[in-house]
Amino acid sequence: MTTQPRPIYMDHHATTPVDPRVLEAMLPYFSEYFGNASSRTHEFGWRAAEAVEAARAQVAALIGADADEIVFTSGATESNNLAILGAAEANLRRGRHVITCMTEHRAVLDPCRALEQRGWRVTRLPVEADGLLDPARLADAIEAETVLVSVMWANNEIGVIHPIAEIGRLCAQRGCLLHVDASQAAAMLPLDVRAAGVHLLSLSAHKMYGPKGIGALYVRRREPRVRLVPVVHGGGHERGLRSGTLNVPGIVGMGSAAAIARSEGAQVAKQLAALRDRLLAGLRARVPGLQVNGSLEHRLPNNLNVSIEGVEGESLIMGLRSVVAVSSGSACTSGSAEPSHVLAALGISPRLAHSSIRFGLGRGNTQEDVDRVVEGVAQVVARLRAMAPDAPPSAT
Ligand SMILES: *Cc1c(COP(=O)(O)O)cnc(C)c1O
């Protein structure tokens, strides 16, 4: 029997595998310690509640928060909805204006649209050609009625890192709240919500080697105390901000993933930056007509997003499917023929946007993987170009 080797996984912006240490930490909470963390009358509940509180402290430590500022949710999508809809609803007296950025994830853009449908004004700031938000544009957009600014820490498609501390200072000066979707940044960058002036921050466990279906929202409780109106109503869990029986194994997994990211993140980031640079150098040497999308300097160490002239991204990715698992545009919008809204916001033509490919490196990747991927891309690009009638310079 012959078994095809599995393709190399380089789609870590879509999701990451669960770290074996995380899985091990979770397992007892499915069976042995299966209690409901809200059960106050017996040991089963106490054990679960203790584990939840330990995980809450671990998640808080990753971002420089206090444990009582962490609300567990089902993921970053829910955290973003709670932050945006909840802060808007709680601050109606200030006004009905929110500001976000054109390159945000759908999980931020869509709740903003929902506000718009309820009569709010939404300003969607453009980005510069390198994908970065210019704080001066934000300064111009903030009004007396602005309740909330929502800007991601790092972008999930092109990996660019926004100047969050500067944005935080602006929001503090002008008295509006700052929400940051840090789903992609948490495993890779040191985050300090206080130093950066962040009021609300979304996290997703499955983007940091934890399980899917669990996330957290940081809600600042001091200087200032941020008020939110809940989106999910019920038993009053999580201080009334997010009702529903707690996902204890998921929470334990998220805590463990956060602790690992805190102790090993810097080392992993260094290692992945070296791999990413090797990938880029290899592609540049082997594939003519390659362009990097977004700033290389202000970028997550594990991200590379390139467009390859004259090559259809989907065809390239299909041609590579036995070699490497990657995506074109964002996983959440793929399946639609629309070019990525992120690349469009950078002023990249629909043609080049359709030629884009996103590499998301992760802890499991090696130098050998990178070299195999470079070889695979060079071969498939050469083949596709040979087939195209108006083929630009051939590769290899
Ligand atoms: C993955 C991702 C989300 C969605 O997170 P879920 O936990 O899957 O809901 C939101 N924002 C960004 C930037 C992401 O990368």
The ligand as a Tripos MOL2 file, in Angstrom:
@<TRIPOS>MOLECULE
LIG
   15    15     1     0     0
SMALL
NO_CHARGES

@<TRIPOS>ATOM
      1 C1         -9.6510   33.7590   12.8610 C.3       1 LIG1
      2 C2         -9.9650   35.1820   13.0760 C.ar      1 LIG1
      3 C3        -11.1890   35.5780   13.6210 C.ar      1 LIG1
      4 C4        -12.2800   34.5880   13.9340 C.3       1 LIG1
      5 O1        -11.9520   33.8410   15.0630 O.3       1 LIG1
      6 P1        -12.8660   32.6000   15.5090 P.3       1 LIG1
      7 O2        -12.2950   32.2340   16.8500 O.co2     1 LIG1
      8 O3        -12.6470   31.5470   14.4830 O.co2     1 LIG1
      9 O4        -14.2630   33.0770   15.5760 O.co2     1 LIG1
     10 C5        -11.4070   36.9140   13.8250 C.ar      1 LIG1
     11 N1        -10.4700   37.8250   13.5210 N.ar      1 LIG1
     12 C6         -9.2760   37.4870   13.0190 C.ar      1 LIG1
     13 C7         -8.2720   38.5430   12.7290 C.3       1 LIG1
     14 C8         -8.9820   36.1640   12.7760 C.ar      1 LIG1
     15 O5         -7.8080   35.8430   12.2520 O.3       1 LIG1
@<TRIPOS>BOND
     1     1     2 1
     2     2     3 ar
     3     2    14 ar
     4     3     4 1
     5     3    10 ar
     6     4     5 1
     7     5     6 1
     8     6     7 2
     9     6     8 1
    10     6     9 1
    11    10    11 ar
    12    11    12 ar
    13    12    13 1
    14    12    14 ar
    15    14    15 1
@<TRIPOS>SUBSTRUCTURE
     1 LIG1         1 GROUP 0 **** ****
